[in-house]
């Protein structure tokens, strides 16, 4: 497994989108992804994507997108979705590599994205703690 769980990127993107207009939310969401990947987190240290874990995380990520969209007030839905989009974009490399055999990003970006990862298998509790913390914030902030 490689990278911060997409669910955590979704939740961070939703919080960013709740605070910004749509276009800045995409940009700040994108940057947040790179910052989060550079923090110590769970992962296999560059090991190939573990599909059973990725499938579960993908499903949780989709549920988080649905939940954040539902929780956001109507006027904040577009910015929330924009933040989520930006926060998830860098990981489209994994989708591209799995489904079509190549990343949609330039090789230099892919090398950078892989180089900034600070992963270890013993950091799973960090991922869960981050997800729980951001979930509480989403529940408290988005519906206001």
C-alpha positions as CSV (number, residue, x, y, z in Angstrom):
1,X,0.0,0.0,0.0
2,X,1.4,3.4,-0.9
3,X,0.3,6.8,0.3
4,X,-2.1,8.4,2.7
5,X,-5.5,6.9,2.5
6,X,-7.6,8.7,-0.1
7,X,-10.4,9.0,2.5
8,X,-8.2,11.3,4.5
9,X,-7.5,13.4,1.4
10,X,-11.2,13.6,0.7
11,X,-11.9,14.8,4.3
12,X,-9.1,17.4,4.1
13,X,-10.3,18.6,0.7
14,X,-13.9,19.0,2.0
15,X,-12.7,21.1,5.0
16,X,-10.6,23.2,2.6
17,X,-13.5,23.7,0.2
18,X,-15.7,24.7,3.1
19,X,-13.4,27.6,3.7
20,X,-12.6,28.8,0.2
21,X,-14.2,29.6,-3.2
22,X,-14.1,26.8,-5.7
23,X,-11.0,27.7,-7.8
24,X,-8.7,28.4,-4.8
25,X,-10.1,25.3,-3.1
26,X,-8.9,23.1,-6.0
27,X,-5.4,24.6,-5.8
28,X,-5.2,24.5,-2.0
29,X,-6.6,21.0,-2.0
30,X,-3.9,19.9,-4.4
31,X,-1.2,21.4,-2.2
32,X,-2.8,19.8,0.9
33,X,-2.4,16.4,-0.7
34,X,1.4,16.9,-1.1
35,X,1.7,18.2,2.4
36,X,-0.2,15.3,3.8
37,X,1.9,12.8,1.8
38,X,5.0,14.4,3.3
39,X,3.8,13.8,6.9
40,X,4.6,10.5,8.6
41,X,1.8,8.1,7.6
42,X,0.8,4.5,6.9
43,X,2.1,2.8,3.8
44,X,4.4,0.3,2.3
45,X,7.3,2.6,1.6
46,X,6.9,2.5,-2.2
47,X,5.5,-1.0,-2.4
48,X,3.0,-1.7,-5.1
49,X,-0.6,-0.8,-4.4
50,X,-2.3,-3.4,-2.3
51,X,-5.6,-3.8,-4.1
52,X,-7.8,-5.2,-1.3
53,X,-6.8,-2.2,0.9
54,X,-7.2,0.2,-2.0
55,X,-10.7,-1.1,-2.8
56,X,-11.8,-0.6,0.7
57,X,-10.3,2.8,1.0
58,X,-11.8,3.8,-2.4
59,X,-15.2,2.8,-1.2
60,X,-14.8,4.7,2.1
61,X,-13.5,7.6,0.0
62,X,-16.6,7.6,-2.2
63,X,-18.8,7.3,0.9
64,X,-16.9,10.3,2.4
65,X,-17.5,12.3,-0.8
66,X,-21.2,11.5,-0.6
67,X,-21.4,12.3,3.1
68,X,-19.5,15.6,2.8
69,X,-21.7,16.6,-0.2
70,X,-24.8,15.8,1.8
71,X,-23.6,17.6,4.9
72,X,-22.5,20.8,3.1
73,X,-25.0,23.6,2.8
74,X,-26.3,24.1,-0.8
75,X,-24.1,27.2,-1.3
76,X,-21.0,25.4,-0.1
77,X,-21.4,22.1,-2.1
78,X,-19.5,23.3,-5.1
79,X,-16.5,24.6,-3.2
80,X,-16.5,21.5,-1.0
81,X,-16.4,19.2,-4.1
82,X,-13.7,21.5,-5.6
83,X,-11.6,21.0,-2.5
84,X,-12.1,17.3,-2.7
85,X,-11.2,17.2,-6.4
86,X,-7.9,19.1,-5.8
87,X,-7.0,17.0,-2.7
88,X,-7.5,13.7,-4.7
89,X,-6.0,14.7,-8.0
90,X,-2.4,13.7,-7.3
91,X,-3.4,10.1,-6.6
92,X,-4.8,9.7,-10.1
93,X,-1.4,8.3,-10.9
94,X,-2.4,5.1,-9.1
95,X,-5.7,4.9,-11.0
96,X,-3.9,5.5,-14.3
97,X,-1.2,3.0,-13.6
98,X,-3.7,0.3,-12.6
99,X,-6.3,0.8,-15.3
100,X,-4.4,2.0,-18.4
101,X,-0.8,1.2,-17.5
102,X,0.5,4.8,-17.0
103,X,0.1,7.8,-14.9
104,X,-1.6,10.9,-16.3
105,X,1.1,13.1,-14.7
106,X,4.5,14.0,-16.2
107,X,7.3,11.6,-15.0
108,X,9.0,14.4,-13.1
109,X,5.8,15.0,-11.0
110,X,5.4,11.2,-10.4
111,X,9.0,11.0,-9.2
112,X,8.5,14.0,-6.9
113,X,5.2,12.5,-5.6
114,X,6.8,9.2,-4.8
115,X,9.9,10.8,-3.2
116,X,8.0,12.9,-0.7
117,X,6.2,9.9,0.8
118,X,7.1,9.3,4.5
119,X,5.5,5.8,5.0
120,X,5.9,3.0,7.4
121,X,3.6,0.0,8.1
122,X,3.4,0.8,11.8
123,X,1.7,4.1,11.2
124,X,-1.8,2.8,10.6
125,X,-3.1,4.4,13.9
126,X,-2.0,7.8,12.5
127,X,-4.2,7.3,9.5
128,X,-7.2,6.3,11.7
129,X,-6.6,9.1,14.1
130,X,-6.4,11.7,11.3
131,X,-9.6,10.3,9.7
132,X,-11.5,10.4,13.0
133,X,-10.3,13.9,13.7
134,X,-11.3,15.2,10.3
135,X,-14.6,13.4,10.4
136,X,-15.5,15.2,13.6
137,X,-14.6,18.5,12.0
138,X,-16.6,17.7,8.9
139,X,-19.7,16.8,11.0
140,X,-19.3,20.0,13.0
141,X,-18.4,22.5,10.3
142,X,-20.0,21.5,7.0
143,X,-23.7,21.7,8.1
144,X,-23.5,25.1,9.6
